Amino acid sequence: MRQLLWDHGWYRHATHQPSPNFGPRPAGASIDLLVVHSISLPPGQYGGPEVLQLFANTLDWDAHPYFQQIRGLEVSSHFLIRRDGSLWQFVSCDDRAWHAGASCWRERSNCNDDSIGVELEGLEGETFEPAQYQALAELGEAIRLQYPLAHVAGHEHIAPGRKLDPGPGFDWARLQQLTHWPRAWFPPEVAV
């Protein structure tokens, strides 16, 4: 089953658009954390090519005033789930995507080293679509079958005070119900 779902860290049910913003994982890294993010570019606008362009380092920094605040940023998550549930992958899960930044979770710093990052198209604090939860649950289960997943957290949990996503609009209980993952996998401060 795993061979049918994955090819060298690339999930077969995602549209692939390789990003240059990644590197090797440290030797012995245990890929056991799923980090949930939210993103929209410009903020609050959905469906455009800007997030894909950001992750590919091809965003036109002059196309919108907001882009001046992030000019030169080189980032990428492993995955993006659009509002309609469509799934994009930018970095092999075997590699270290640049999504978490300065971070710490389960008494380990540098969460990029041993995590898989999933961006949900949305605005921190606002709600997400049913199709996104379904896609995230299905992707999460595929990740669990391939990697030693044992933790899930938001960007806000691994970088408190620095990041706020996915925010209070994200329904952690819904994700837990869809995945049937143990309660202990989730941040203690979220009610699931």
N, C-alpha and C positions, 0 to 999 in steps of 0.2 A: 504493500500500500504506500509506504513512504517513498519508494522509488518512483511511483506514479505521480506523487505530489511535488517532488523536489528534484532539482537538477543543480548540483553544486551550490546550494543555498538559494536558488531562484525558485520561487513558487510558481507552479505551472498554470495556476488559475488567475494570475495577475498579468496586466499589461506591463511589459518591461521597458523602462527608459533609463539606462544606466547613467549614474551620476559620477562625476570625478571626485566627489567629496566623501571619501572613505579611506580606510587604511587597514592594515592587518590587526587582528586581535592579538593581545599578549599571549604568549605561550601558556597553555593550561587554563585559559579562560573558560569558565562554565557559563554557557549562554542560558541563564535561568530567570531573566527579568524581562517582562514586557512593559514598555513605557508608552502610555497613551498621551498624545498631544492633540492640540487643535491649531488650525492655521487657516487663514484666508488672506488673499492679496488682491487688491487693497483690502484692509480690514472690513469685514462684513459683506464683501462681494464674492459670489460663488460662481463656479463653472468656467471661469476663464483659464487661460494658459499660464498665468503668472506664477503659481506655485511650482508647476513643472519647470518653468524657465528658471526660477530661483535655484531649484535643486540641480539644474544643469549648468549653472553659471552663465546663463544667457539672458537674464532679465534686463530689460532696458531701464536703467536707473532713472532716466529722465521722463518715463512714461506717466508717472503719477507722483505728486508731491511726497506722499508717504514713503516712497522708495528711497528718498534721500536719507531717511533714518536708518536704513539697513544696507546702504550702499557698500558694496565690497564683501558682504557676508558670504561665506562659503559653508553651506550647511546641506544636509540631506537626512531624511529619515530613511528607514528601510522601505516603508510602505506609506501610501496615501489612500484613504477611503473617501471618495467623493460623496456628495449629498445623496446621490441616487444609488449608493452602494457599490459603484464600480471601484475596482481595486487596481492600483498602480504600484509597481516595485521599482526602486532606484538603486539599491545596493543589495548584493548577496547577503543573506543572513549569516553566512560564514565569515563575513568581513565586518569591520567596525565602522558603522555609519556615524556621521557627525551630527547628532541630534540632541544629545542631553546637555552638553556643555559642563560647566562646573556643577557637580552633583554628588550625592551620597545616598545610598539605600542599603539596607540589611548589613550595616556596618562596613560597607565597601564604598570607596570613592570612585570617581571616574566611571560612571555608569555606562558610558559608551563602550567600555571594554567588554562587558558581558551582558548587554541588553539588546533587544530588538525594539526599534522605535516605530510606532504607528501614528501617523497624523490623521486626524479626522477633519475633513473640510468643515470648518465652523469657527465661531467666535467664542473666545473664552467667556464662560458665564451664560451663554445662550444654550438652547436645547439642540439636540442632534436628532437625525431622522431614523425611523425604524429600520430602514435599509442599511444604515451605517452600523447599527448594533448587530444586525444579523451578519453582515459581512465581517465585522470585527470578531464575533463569536466563532464563525467558521474558520477565519484565518487563525485565531488563537488556538483552536483545536488542532489545526494542521501543524502549527508551531510546536504545540505540546507533544505531538507524535514524533517530531523530528529532533527536538532539542529538550534538555532537562528543565523545562519551564517549571518554576515553583513560586514565582512572585509576579504581581502586576501592580503598577502604580501610575499615577499621573505625573506629568512634568512638574506640577505644583508640589508634589510630595517629595520628589528627589532633588528639587532645587527651590526649597521654600524661601519666600521673600524675594526671589529673583524671577520666578516664573509663576503664572497663575492658571495655566491651561492644564486640562481642559475646562476646569472651573466648575462652579456649582450647578451648571446646566447638564453636566454629564451624570447619567443614572447608573451608578456603580451596582446597585441591586439588580438592575435589569441585565447587566453584563454577567453577573454571578448566576442569575437564573438561567440565562441562555447557555452558559458554559458548564454549569454544575461544578465549577472549580471550588476547592475548599475555601472556607471563610478566612483561614489563616494566610492565604495567598495575597489577600487584599490589605491595603493600608488600614491600620487600626482605627483611624479617625473617620473612615467612611462607613456609613450604616448600610450593611448588606444583609 
